[in-house]
Amino acid sequence: MTEQSIIRVLTALKHPLFREGIATVINNQADMLLVAEAASASEAYEHFDSHRPDVTFMDFRLPDSSGIGAMNAIRERHADARVVLACNFEDDLEIQQALEAGASACILKSMHPKQITDAIRCAYAAEKNLPLLSADSSSR
């Protein structure tokens, strides 16, 4: 990423308060721009096609789809799509499934905003970011 690169982010989050909070966090980053917000998977598909974001920050569960299902639908049309999934709780099996399906990262919604923006930056840089899983936790 060059110093002048702006990471264009789409959020797909079901809860309005969380969606607004993440929008504020993203828009306060010098290297990020929120290009669109969605409250459902169907809105996310539409906004993704219109805006072609660099990274999509998506709820693990949306009203009309799972986050993994929505991510897969986007990646079927745009194989290079980078998605960070946000969940409410640490569940190694679901997180592992999301990562195996192609998520750039899975993070907890309760994480510090810096960890969330770091996950978005890592996804943009095409790095795998595993803040919830480590070699130790995957062997539990």
Contacts in CASP RR format, 6 or more apart in sequence:
PFRMAT RR
TARGET T0000
AUTHOR 0000-0000-0000
METHOD contacts of the structure
MODEL  1
MTEQSIIRVLTALKHPLFREGIATVINNQADMLLVAEAASASEAYEHFDS
HRPDVTFMDFRLPDSSGIGAMNAIRERHADARVVLACNFEDDLEIQQALE
AGASACILKSMHPKQITDAIRCAYAAEKNLPLLSADSSSR
1 7 0 8 1.000
1 31 0 8 1.000
1 121 0 8 1.000
1 124 0 8 1.000
1 125 0 8 1.000
5 31 0 8 1.000
6 31 0 8 1.000
6 32 0 8 1.000
6 33 0 8 1.000
7 29 0 8 1.000
7 31 0 8 1.000
7 32 0 8 1.000
7 33 0 8 1.000
7 54 0 8 1.000
7 55 0 8 1.000
7 120 0 8 1.000
7 121 0 8 1.000
7 124 0 8 1.000
8 32 0 8 1.000
8 33 0 8 1.000
8 35 0 8 1.000
8 51 0 8 1.000
8 52 0 8 1.000
8 53 0 8 1.000
8 54 0 8 1.000
8 55 0 8 1.000
9 26 0 8 1.000
9 32 0 8 1.000
9 33 0 8 1.000
9 34 0 8 1.000
9 35 0 8 1.000
9 53 0 8 1.000
9 54 0 8 1.000
9 55 0 8 1.000
9 56 0 8 1.000
9 57 0 8 1.000
9 120 0 8 1.000
10 34 0 8 1.000
10 35 0 8 1.000
10 36 0 8 1.000
10 37 0 8 1.000
10 38 0 8 1.000
10 44 0 8 1.000
10 47 0 8 1.000
10 48 0 8 1.000
10 51 0 8 1.000
10 53 0 8 1.000
10 55 0 8 1.000
10 56 0 8 1.000
10 57 0 8 1.000
11 19 0 8 1.000
11 22 0 8 1.000
11 23 0 8 1.000
11 26 0 8 1.000
11 34 0 8 1.000
11 36 0 8 1.000
11 37 0 8 1.000
11 38 0 8 1.000
11 56 0 8 1.000
11 57 0 8 1.000
11 58 0 8 1.000
12 37 0 8 1.000
12 38 0 8 1.000
12 39 0 8 1.000
12 40 0 8 1.000
12 41 0 8 1.000
12 43 0 8 1.000
12 44 0 8 1.000
12 47 0 8 1.000
12 56 0 8 1.000
12 57 0 8 1.000
12 58 0 8 1.000
12 59 0 8 1.000
12 62 0 8 1.000
12 67 0 8 1.000
12 70 0 8 1.000
13 19 0 8 1.000
13 22 0 8 1.000
13 37 0 8 1.000
13 38 0 8 1.000
13 39 0 8 1.000
13 57 0 8 1.000
13 58 0 8 1.000
13 59 0 8 1.000
13 86 0 8 1.000
14 39 0 8 1.000
14 40 0 8 1.000
14 59 0 8 1.000
14 61 0 8 1.000
14 62 0 8 1.000
14 63 0 8 1.000
15 59 0 8 1.000
16 39 0 8 1.000
18 109 0 8 1.000
19 37 0 8 1.000
19 39 0 8 1.000
22 57 0 8 1.000
22 116 0 8 1.000
23 34 0 8 1.000
23 37 0 8 1.000
25 113 0 8 1.000
25 116 0 8 1.000
25 117 0 8 1.000
26 32 0 8 1.000
26 33 0 8 1.000
26 34 0 8 1.000
26 57 0 8 1.000
26 117 0 8 1.000
26 120 0 8 1.000
27 33 0 8 1.000
27 34 0 8 1.000
29 117 0 8 1.000
31 121 0 8 1.000
32 117 0 8 1.000
32 120 0 8 1.000
35 47 0 8 1.000
35 51 0 8 1.000
35 53 0 8 1.000
36 47 0 8 1.000
36 50 0 8 1.000
36 51 0 8 1.000
36 53 0 8 1.000
37 47 0 8 1.000
38 44 0 8 1.000
38 46 0 8 1.000
38 47 0 8 1.000
39 62 0 8 1.000
39 63 0 8 1.000
40 62 0 8 1.000
40 63 0 8 1.000
40 64 0 8 1.000
40 65 0 8 1.000
41 62 0 8 1.000
41 63 0 8 1.000
41 64 0 8 1.000
41 65 0 8 1.000
41 67 0 8 1.000
41 69 0 8 1.000
41 70 0 8 1.000
41 73 0 8 1.000
42 64 0 8 1.000
42 65 0 8 1.000
44 56 0 8 1.000
44 58 0 8 1.000
44 62 0 8 1.000
44 70 0 8 1.000
44 74 0 8 1.000
45 70 0 8 1.000
45 73 0 8 1.000
45 74 0 8 1.000
47 53 0 8 1.000
48 56 0 8 1.000
48 74 0 8 1.000
48 78 0 8 1.000
48 81 0 8 1.000
49 77 0 8 1.000
52 78 0 8 1.000
54 82 0 8 1.000
54 124 0 8 1.000
55 82 0 8 1.000
55 83 0 8 1.000
55 84 0 8 1.000
55 104 0 8 1.000
55 120 0 8 1.000
55 123 0 8 1.000
55 124 0 8 1.000
56 71 0 8 1.000
56 74 0 8 1.000
56 81 0 8 1.000
56 82 0 8 1.000
56 83 0 8 1.000
56 84 0 8 1.000
57 83 0 8 1.000
57 84 0 8 1.000
57 86 0 8 1.000
57 116 0 8 1.000
57 120 0 8 1.000
58 67 0 8 1.000
58 70 0 8 1.000
58 71 0 8 1.000
58 83 0 8 1.000
58 84 0 8 1.000
58 85 0 8 1.000
58 86 0 8 1.000
59 67 0 8 1.000
59 85 0 8 1.000
59 86 0 8 1.000
59 87 0 8 1.000
60 66 0 8 1.000
60 67 0 8 1.000
60 68 0 8 1.000
60 85 0 8 1.000
60 86 0 8 1.000
60 87 0 8 1.000
60 88 0 8 1.000
60 94 0 8 1.000
60 98 0 8 1.000
60 106 0 8 1.000
61 67 0 8 1.000
61 87 0 8 1.000
62 70 0 8 1.000
65 73 0 8 1.000
67 85 0 8 1.000
67 98 0 8 1.000
68 85 0 8 1.000
68 97 0 8 1.000
68 98 0 8 1.000
68 101 0 8 1.000
68 103 0 8 1.000
69 101 0 8 1.000
71 81 0 8 1.000
71 83 0 8 1.000
71 85 0 8 1.000
71 98 0 8 1.000
71 101 0 8 1.000
71 102 0 8 1.000
71 103 0 8 1.000
72 101 0 8 1.000
74 81 0 8 1.000
74 83 0 8 1.000
75 81 0 8 1.000
75 83 0 8 1.000
75 102 0 8 1.000
82 104 0 8 1.000
82 123 0 8 1.000
82 124 0 8 1.000
82 126 0 8 1.000
83 102 0 8 1.000
83 103 0 8 1.000
83 104 0 8 1.000
83 123 0 8 1.000
84 103 0 8 1.000
84 104 0 8 1.000
84 105 0 8 1.000
84 106 0 8 1.000
84 107 0 8 1.000
84 116 0 8 1.000
84 119 0 8 1.000
84 120 0 8 1.000
84 123 0 8 1.000
84 129 0 8 1.000
85 98 0 8 1.000
85 103 0 8 1.000
85 105 0 8 1.000
85 106 0 8 1.000
85 107 0 8 1.000
86 106 0 8 1.000
86 107 0 8 1.000
86 108 0 8 1.000
86 109 0 8 1.000
86 116 0 8 1.000
87 94 0 8 1.000
87 95 0 8 1.000
87 106 0 8 1.000
87 107 0 8 1.000
87 108 0 8 1.000
87 109 0 8 1.000
88 108 0 8 1.000
88 109 0 8 1.000
88 110 0 8 1.000
89 108 0 8 1.000
90 108 0 8 1.000
90 132 0 8 1.000
92 132 0 8 1.000
92 133 0 8 1.000
92 137 0 8 1.000
92 138 0 8 1.000
92 140 0 8 1.000
94 106 0 8 1.000
95 106 0 8 1.000
95 132 0 8 1.000
95 133 0 8 1.000
96 133 0 8 1.000
96 138 0 8 1.000
98 106 0 8 1.000
99 105 0 8 1.000
99 106 0 8 1.000
99 128 0 8 1.000
99 130 0 8 1.000
99 133 0 8 1.000
104 119 0 8 1.000
104 122 0 8 1.000
104 123 0 8 1.000
104 126 0 8 1.000
104 127 0 8 1.000
104 128 0 8 1.000
104 129 0 8 1.000
105 119 0 8 1.000
105 122 0 8 1.000
105 123 0 8 1.000
105 128 0 8 1.000
105 129 0 8 1.000
105 130 0 8 1.000
105 131 0 8 1.000
106 132 0 8 1.000
106 133 0 8 1.000
107 115 0 8 1.000
107 116 0 8 1.000
107 119 0 8 1.000
107 129 0 8 1.000
107 131 0 8 1.000
107 132 0 8 1.000
108 131 0 8 1.000
108 132 0 8 1.000
111 131 0 8 1.000
115 131 0 8 1.000
118 129 0 8 1.000
119 129 0 8 1.000
119 131 0 8 1.000
122 128 0 8 1.000
122 129 0 8 1.000
123 129 0 8 1.000
END
